[in-house]
């Protein structure tokens, strides 16, 4: 298993780190979203305990994501988060393949819902904002698995990413040379890099769905409804009466036509 973060990274002390730490601890202490949601203001309470990974990105066991994330035909199983992480990690993986070494298959990994190795906070893999490249050649804990020329090529990739991407080979304690992750929370620095890379963090294309529909789009909607509104829906990919009721509720709260149909405007609320 990859990845190890020092408890408090030397360059990331202060409020953001401790805020993230507290949120993660809330989770590991077993405080369920549903348990807090009853405290009043269902939607607000649920939003307040949105899980985040170590880097401040939303994490979830059923995170909506690009499961087709692949470079040179090598699939990163489970993919990465839609939007900026997809654009940025796609750049990193393509550049790695072009300038460091070819990708091996199997050997590249994406999303994984789990704590940091040896720690309690959620791994950045749990928010779909980290990838592992050529794991067999660069095992967790090993250092010096790349030649000097390859390290220079990696440095060039990181430099182009303006500090938004961190390499596990730069961890201060246990090295993790297979591992690359977003090192900034959602915000201006990430947006600026996406713009620089020429990508637009588009939300995924969403089909219009309503009661009776089944499949991944329904699963995504149920996940997002739970995250945004704390509805406690079973994420089973089956659009039934409970899902319809949740959709109607969130539509009413957001001033939309209350029809129980998840179309472009309702998706926009869910994806916001
Ligand atoms: Zn990793």
Boltz pocket constraint, residues with backbone or C-beta under 6 A from the ligand:
constraints:
  - pocket:
      binder: B
      contacts: [[A, 2], [A, 3], [A, 125], [A, 130], [A, 131], [A, 132], [A, 178], [A, 179], [A, 180]]
      max_distance: 6.0
